[in-house]
Amino acid sequence: MGLQDIQDRIAKACADAGRAADAVQLIAVSKVQPNERIRDVLEQGHRCFGENRVQEAQGKWPEFRETFEGIDLHLIGPLQSNKARAAFGLFQFIHSLDRPKLATALARIAQEEGHCPELFVQVNTGEEDQKAGVMPAQADDFIAECRGMDLPVRGLMCIPPVDEEPALHFALLAKIAERNGLGGLSMGMSSDFERAIALGATHIRVGSAIFGERVPT
Ligand SMILES: *Cc1c(COP(=O)(O)O)cnc(C)c1O
């Protein structure tokens, strides 16, 4: 596996689904990966990466940005309100907007800073206790609330339960997005991104299939 292989598989999945090859953005999830592996993917020309912790991202990306231009960073993990300002300085996209308190914090900082990362509302499609995300039944209200604060909500994100067929969750997410007029769908990881593309994913989050297994730190 590796970057080229994943890009080929994305192109094929798009063709199979009758979608344009550039309809899907590949977010290379670099959390916990050694810097040499990240540098290697940067040197192959890839510029779109995902991290799940603000602090970890702060530790490596400012330096990569001195060497490589045009890097887009996506925050795909939970965001605490007190880390929101730091996230603004680092990320162009946040995929984990999931509660009013965070929405309020982001709206306040956006006003102060004069810009805001593009946002995805995370939906807990499996209604799992331990998982972040707004419940499907609350999603419409929460999206409206965020829009009422002038937040740039671009789409929805989900992480399906490990032991369930992901396609059911991707289809549910697509349905909620459609009825709310949202174009962005952040769904699909190493093991299921082709199914996500078939169901309309616009952003897939692929880590281990590009970089190899995550090395425990
Ligand atoms: C780690 C992570 C991924 C990537 O997982 P892989 O299985 O390595 O592709 C995708 N999305 C989120 C939210 C993650 O935390």
The ligand as an SDF file (V2000), in Angstrom:
LIG
                    3D

 15 15  0  0  0  0  0  0  0  0999 V2000
   -7.3800    7.5140   12.9480 C   0  0  0  0  0  0  0  0  0  0  0  0
   -8.5860    8.0050   12.2730 C   0  0  0  0  0  0  0  0  0  0  0  0
   -8.8350    7.7180   10.9170 C   0  0  0  0  0  0  0  0  0  0  0  0
   -7.9210    6.8780   10.0580 C   0  0  0  0  0  0  0  0  0  0  0  0
   -7.9960    5.5420   10.4130 O   0  0  0  0  0  0  0  0  0  0  0  0
   -7.3300    4.3830    9.4980 P   0  0  0  0  0  0  0  0  0  0  0  0
   -8.1080    3.1890    9.8360 O   0  0  0  0  0  0  0  0  0  0  0  0
   -5.9000    4.3160    9.9110 O   0  0  0  0  0  0  0  0  0  0  0  0
   -7.4770    4.7930    8.0950 O   0  0  0  0  0  0  0  0  0  0  0  0
   -9.9850    8.2520   10.3500 C   0  0  0  0  0  0  0  0  0  0  0  0
  -10.8470    9.0120   11.0550 N   0  0  0  0  0  0  0  0  0  0  0  0
  -10.6420    9.3050   12.3530 C   0  0  0  0  0  0  0  0  0  0  0  0
  -11.6340   10.1470   13.0700 C   0  0  0  0  0  0  0  0  0  0  0  0
   -9.5140    8.8040   13.0040 C   0  0  0  0  0  0  0  0  0  0  0  0
   -9.3340    9.1070   14.2990 O   0  0  0  0  0  0  0  0  0  0  0  0
  1  2  1  0
  2  3  1  0
  2 14  2  0
  3  4  1  0
  3 10  2  0
  4  5  1  0
  5  6  1  0
  6  7  2  0
  6  8  1  0
  6  9  1  0
 10 11  1  0
 11 12  2  0
 12 13  1  0
 12 14  1  0
 14 15  1  0
M  END
$$$$
